[in-house]
């Protein structure tokens, strides 16, 4: 709107310099621009209404956690920007028509409105495709893989794995505890900034909640060990981002959470769409392979001298596997398509992950097998359900 209001006097000045005049009369130009401005306002309301309705329907079928992702779409933002620009500029041009009609101003008003129709057709096509289950799942999977690579930059080597018996913080009581002043979900924290604060105060900082956890005002946010009196509460509080809901930026588990929610919704009796659950397992397979190839964080950051400066909680391999498999196995235990695809995923992962991480996958495979024996009464169905199939049903076992 501001751009349109600032552009119009510049275009009028250009019209005066060029001296171009439209061949239509003032009354005809006013009629055209009035029709365009009124229709553009209706057009904007119509576009917003159908966008909101489409997103609500898609979120009801998939998961409400995709709404924020949709509204971050640049295509949607730029399209709405063009619609509002055309509406505002057309109104500005209409109010300035006097005895003659400036040619360039009329051209911009008319052709920007025409361009809005083309952009609208492109937007409908883009939105319609972006709300399909496979597109949503692939987008979440791609974002999740990028976050996994960012959060865990080191590849796992040989039998190396995250130590599970290392104390998170030094022994002894903390010298100071800093409580949260806000209520919400921990979105991210400034690792480098906290390490710098701890080095400056020669202490160790423990970040108590894990990224993705909910904290309320008064909950412990930081514990400081071996000093830290010189660090102000405000400095620590500014190193943490807290918001109303989880985001994916520093939370690799959230990508699994969204995909599992979509699969759970698809397997509900109200929807009963096991094929979407199989598509979700495709992306879970992708993300588990990405996690398996990474050295998971120990949650302990040392400075150049080897002193422990920051400790924080981070998910381990068991957390990722449990989150990715447990609920889908529970909700899809009666679907041959789901159990066959899950078996194919587990068997493939057992072959490619480091040996120390395959133990948990074998346990999950055994649980899946026991479920097949219990849930499928017919011997023929039991044999089919016990076979691995990368398509669920229809692929080569």
Buried (B, 14 or more C-beta within 10 A) or exposed (E): EEEBEEBBEEBBEBBEEEEBEBEBEEEEBBEBBEEBBEBBBEBBEEBEEEBEEBBEEBBEBBBBBBBEBBEEBEEBEEBBEBBBBBBBBBBBBBEBBEEEBBBBBBBBBBEBBEBBEEBBEEBBEBBEEBBBBBEBBBBBBBBBBBBBBEBBEEEBEEEEBBEEEEEEBEEEEBBBEBBBEBEBBBBBBBBEBBBBBBBEBEBBBBBBBBBBEEBEEEBBBBBBBBBBEEBEEEBBBEBBBBEEEBBBBBBBBBBBBBBBBBBBBBBEEEBEBBBBBBBBBBBBBBBBBBBBBBBBBBBBBEBEEEEBBBBBBBBBBEBBBBBBBEBBBEBBBEBBBBBBBBBBBBBBBBEEBBEBBBEBBEEBBEBBBEBBEEBBEEEEEBEBBBBBBBBBBEEEE
